[in-house]
Every structure is written in structure tokens, then in C-alpha cells.
Amino acid sequence: MFLTVTLAGKAKENEALTAGLPLPKIEKMIVGEGPAHSQPSLVTALAAPEIAQHEVQITTVEKLSDSTIQLNGEVGSDVDIHIREIGLLMEDGTLYAYGIYQPFVPLAEKQPDAFNTPEEYQAHLNELQREADAIAADPDYAHKLGGLKKGAGFAFSLYVILSRDDVESLEVSYAPLDVGALAQKISDDATALINTQIDGTVFELLIFQSQIAAQNLALQAQISTLKGQSE
């Protein structure tokens, strides 16, 4: 997902350019339960309290182009959190970039399913009205929803992208990667491949042993014949 560089992050860049100060390095990736901020560029801290935040281990940083980098992270299997917001912290504590994780999409913006009966259509209209009333009553309603529930018991990887290019028109879909399941699949595939190779090798050895046994029987028959002739 793409992150927005915050005004605080840009201020740090300006200080480095104008005052010759060193630009603090990006030190941490953090996720929080939100609710997500509606204006990412103005954010100075995650909305979630510290108890509802978690630091994500940055595993690799990739340079995609001269203006774009990708940071990959992994959320451990012991973490139980509903991820609605992601941020990058500099080593001095400045929130350099921020993004909304899988933002809530109102029903009105979704393609409705086919309706088989008038009752189903009326139920859909009722749900649209209920949601519209909730949004009207609470401007932050949408930012309290969305996100991804990540339970304990499995780990998954995620990535964020920082870019100086115009990426406003891009749409990125993201699916969490279950690291444990992927590792198990790789292990199972490798085991199956090894077993296939072993089965082939064993089959060849059995054929070879059969040939040796046949040759031994032929030699024994020849020896018996020679003994009979000598007697």
C-alpha cells in the first residue's frame, strides 16, 4: 500500500536541505487499530493508543526506482490486532509517513449483488439508509471501520511504498500473506519432489538388483553344468 509523507516528515526534509542537518533515518514501521485519520498528511501520531499499536519488523527495503522505495515487514504470529492504520517513524520519533490500511468502502460505492426478490432489494435499500444515517451522525464513522483483523496464531507479511511519483490514480489491492502456511507449502512441495526423486532412484536400484540376481542365477547354472560335465 502507498503511504503519504506527512507535513512533519516534509518539515524534516526541509530542515536537512536548508540547515544542513542530517535527515533522521526511518527506524520503525508501526500498525494501529485506529480509528484511521481522514487526512494522512496532517497526522503526527497514530490515532490508536500505544496499547493498541504494534511495531512491525522491517525485513527488507527495496529500491523500485529513483523515486520509489518499498519497505517489507512481518507481523509476528503472537500479535492479535485489528490493523486500520500504518505509519513510519523516524529515529527521532517523527511520524514520517502514514496510510489507511484497507479503508472502509461505503455500500453506495460497491457494485450490488443481483436481487432475486423485491424483499432482497428492499433490505439492500434499508442497509444503505442505515449506513447513510450513521455517516451523517458521525463524520468519523468510516474511519472506525475497515482494516484487517489479524489474530494470533499466524504470521503474515505486508509492504508499504513511498513514492515521489504521482500515484493518486493507482489502485492497489492487498492480501495478507500467511508466512507459516507459505513455509509449510514450500516444505511440502520440497518433500514431495524429494520423495519423487527418491522413488525413481529406488526403482532404478531395484531393477539393477534384479539384473544382478539374474546374472548370478545364470552363473550358478553355468557352474553347475560345468561341474556335471567334469564328473
Protein Blocks (a to p, Z undefined) as FASTA:
>chain_A
ZZdddfklmmmmmmmmmnopacdddfbdcddebjadfblmlpcbdfbdfklgccdddfbd
cdfbfkbccddddddfkbccddfbdcdddfkopafbdcdehiaddfklpccdddfbfklm
mmmmmmmmmmmmmmmmmmklmmmgghjdddehiacdddddddfbdfklpccddddddfkl
mmmmmmmmmmmmmmmmmmmmmmmmmmmmmmmmmmmmmmmmmmmmmmmmmZZ
